[in-house]
């Protein structure tokens, strides 16, 4: 995912107006940060960005850095989280008949 792709979806994130200090917190404050991600239209893109980039701090896509590290340890063979998560979302939407919430890739 290039810088232009990241810029395109990040402009639609619910956190775009949040104070960055609220997203890079420790302990129980992480639950408040994760709540910002609930219902975000680009949650999948954000999580994939953090997983593919091995971002070590902050809440991305509704997951804390600790949760992301655990996921990376459980799935060490994944080479592209973006492809995996987009495929999973497309399959979910196909099975449930939900709308196409896929974000456009720049």
C-alpha positions in Angstrom: 0.0 0.0 0.0 1.6 3.2 -1.1 1.5 6.6 0.6 -1.3 7.8 -1.8 -3.5 4.8 -0.8 -2.9 5.5 2.9 -3.6 9.2 2.4 -6.9 8.4 0.5 -8.4 6.1 3.2 -7.0 7.9 6.2 -8.9 11.1 5.3 -12.2 9.1 5.8 -11.2 7.7 9.2 -13.3 8.6 12.2 -10.1 9.4 14.0 -9.0 12.1 11.6 -10.4 14.8 13.9 -9.2 13.1 17.2 -6.2 14.3 19.1 -3.4 11.9 18.2 -2.5 11.8 21.9 -5.8 10.0 22.4 -4.8 7.2 20.0 -1.3 6.6 21.4 -2.1 5.7 25.0 -1.4 3.0 27.5 -3.6 0.8 29.8 -7.3 1.4 30.1 -7.2 4.5 28.0 -6.7 2.1 25.0 -10.3 1.0 25.3 -11.5 4.6 24.8 -9.2 4.9 21.7 -10.6 1.6 20.4 -14.1 2.9 20.7 -13.3 5.6 18.2 -12.7 2.8 15.6 -16.2 1.3 16.1 -18.2 1.9 13.0 -15.3 3.5 11.1 -15.6 3.0 7.3 -11.9 2.4 6.9 -11.2 0.2 9.9 -10.0 -2.7 7.7 -7.6 -0.5 5.7 -6.3 1.0 8.9 -5.7 -2.3 10.6 -4.0 -3.7 7.4 -1.7 -0.6 7.3 -0.6 -1.2 10.9 -0.1 -4.9 10.5 1.7 -4.7 7.1 3.9 -1.9 8.4 4.5 -3.6 11.8 3.5 -0.4 13.6 4.4 -0.9 17.2 2.5 1.8 19.0 -1.1 3.2 19.1 -4.5 1.9 18.3 -5.1 1.1 14.6 -8.2 -0.5 13.1 -9.6 -1.2 16.6 -6.6 -3.1 17.8 -4.0 -2.2 20.3 -0.3 -2.7 19.7 -0.4 -5.7 22.0 -3.3 -7.3 20.2 -1.6 -6.7 16.8 1.6 -8.3 18.1 -0.3 -11.4 19.2 -2.1 -11.6 15.9 1.2 -11.3 14.0 2.7 -14.1 16.2 -0.4 -16.4 15.5 -0.2 -15.8 11.7 3.5 -15.4 10.8 3.1 -16.6 7.2 0.7 -13.8 6.2 2.6 -11.7 3.6 -0.1 -9.1 3.0 -2.7 -8.3 5.7 -4.4 -5.9 3.3 -5.1 -8.7 0.8 -6.2 -11.1 3.5 -8.5 -8.6 5.2 -10.0 -7.3 2.0 -10.7 -10.9 0.8 -12.3 -11.8 4.2 -14.5 -8.7 4.1 -15.5 -9.4 0.5 -16.4 -13.0 1.5 -18.4 -11.8 4.5 -20.3 -9.3 2.4 -21.0 -12.0 -0.2 -22.4 -14.4 2.4 -24.4 -11.8 4.2 -25.5 -9.8 1.2 -24.3 -6.6 2.9 -23.3 -3.6 0.9 -19.9 -3.1 -0.6 -18.1 -1.3 2.1 -14.8 -1.8 0.4 -12.8 1.4 0.3 -11.4 2.4 -3.1 -7.7 1.8 -3.5 -6.2 5.0 -4.9 
